[in-house]
């Protein structure tokens, strides 16, 4: 857990809950061209939400990965590289989320 002032602890707890929901959503997606294409706007929105919360709580590595994930899906164009990047961002965020204690 980051060293946060007392008044941010509730925000941090809410962020952790929302982060978990977003990660569950990402984990449940079948990362095929069709599924990612159909859900690109929702995926982009979720990365954006993670980025905003992480920015507020000063979690720079989470911000970086969420920002890159958001950019990837803002103008979505499926390729093997896109799929690998998506999987990499989700795995990286998952690893960062394991540090939220």
C-alpha positions as CSV (number, residue, x, y, z in Angstrom):
1,X,0.0,0.0,0.0
2,X,1.3,3.4,-0.8
3,X,2.1,5.8,2.0
4,X,-1.1,7.9,1.9
5,X,-2.5,10.5,4.2
6,X,-5.4,9.4,6.3
7,X,-8.0,11.3,4.3
8,X,-7.1,9.3,1.1
9,X,-7.5,5.8,2.7
10,X,-11.2,5.6,1.8
11,X,-10.5,6.6,-1.8
12,X,-7.7,4.0,-2.0
13,X,-10.1,1.3,-0.7
14,X,-12.7,2.3,-3.4
15,X,-10.0,2.3,-6.1
16,X,-8.9,-1.2,-5.1
17,X,-12.5,-2.4,-5.4
18,X,-13.0,-0.8,-8.8
19,X,-9.6,-2.0,-10.0
20,X,-10.5,-5.6,-9.1
21,X,-13.8,-5.3,-11.0
22,X,-11.9,-4.0,-14.1
23,X,-9.3,-6.7,-13.9
24,X,-12.0,-9.4,-13.7
25,X,-13.6,-7.9,-16.8
26,X,-10.3,-8.0,-18.6
27,X,-9.6,-11.5,-17.5
28,X,-13.0,-12.7,-18.7
29,X,-12.6,-11.3,-22.2
30,X,-11.8,-13.8,-24.9
31,X,-9.0,-11.9,-26.6
32,X,-10.0,-12.6,-30.2
33,X,-10.2,-10.0,-32.9
34,X,-14.0,-10.0,-32.8
35,X,-14.4,-9.7,-29.0
36,X,-11.7,-7.0,-28.7
37,X,-13.2,-5.1,-31.6
38,X,-16.7,-5.3,-30.3
39,X,-15.6,-4.2,-26.8
40,X,-12.9,-1.6,-27.7
41,X,-14.8,1.3,-26.4
42,X,-15.6,-0.4,-23.1
43,X,-12.0,-1.5,-22.7
44,X,-10.8,2.0,-23.4
45,X,-13.2,3.4,-20.8
46,X,-12.0,0.9,-18.2
47,X,-8.3,1.7,-18.8
48,X,-9.2,5.4,-18.6
49,X,-11.0,4.9,-15.2
50,X,-8.0,3.0,-13.8
51,X,-5.6,5.7,-15.1
52,X,-7.7,8.5,-13.4
53,X,-7.9,6.7,-10.0
54,X,-4.2,5.7,-10.1
55,X,-3.3,9.3,-11.0
56,X,-5.3,10.7,-8.1
57,X,-3.5,8.2,-5.7
58,X,-0.1,8.8,-7.3
59,X,0.5,5.2,-8.5
60,X,2.8,6.0,-11.5
61,X,3.3,2.5,-12.8
62,X,-0.4,1.8,-12.9
63,X,-1.0,5.2,-14.6
64,X,1.6,4.4,-17.2
65,X,0.2,1.0,-18.1
66,X,-3.4,2.2,-18.0
67,X,-2.6,5.2,-20.2
68,X,-0.9,2.9,-22.8
69,X,-3.8,0.5,-22.7
70,X,-6.3,3.4,-23.2
71,X,-4.3,4.7,-26.2
72,X,-4.2,1.2,-27.7
73,X,-8.0,1.0,-27.7
74,X,-8.9,4.6,-28.4
75,X,-8.2,4.1,-32.1
76,X,-8.4,0.3,-32.1
77,X,-6.9,-1.5,-35.0
78,X,-6.5,-5.2,-34.4
79,X,-3.2,-6.9,-35.0
80,X,-1.1,-9.6,-33.3
81,X,0.9,-6.8,-31.8
82,X,-2.3,-5.2,-30.4
83,X,-3.3,-8.5,-28.8
84,X,0.2,-9.0,-27.2
85,X,0.2,-5.4,-26.0
86,X,-3.3,-5.8,-24.4
87,X,-2.2,-9.0,-22.7
88,X,1.0,-7.4,-21.5
89,X,-0.9,-4.4,-20.0
90,X,-3.4,-6.6,-18.3
91,X,-0.7,-8.8,-16.8
92,X,1.3,-5.7,-15.7
93,X,-1.7,-4.2,-14.1
94,X,-2.5,-7.5,-12.4
95,X,1.0,-7.6,-11.0
96,X,0.7,-4.1,-9.7
97,X,-2.7,-4.8,-8.2
98,X,-1.1,-7.6,-6.2
99,X,0.8,-4.9,-4.3
100,X,-2.4,-3.3,-3.1
101,X,-2.6,-4.4,0.5
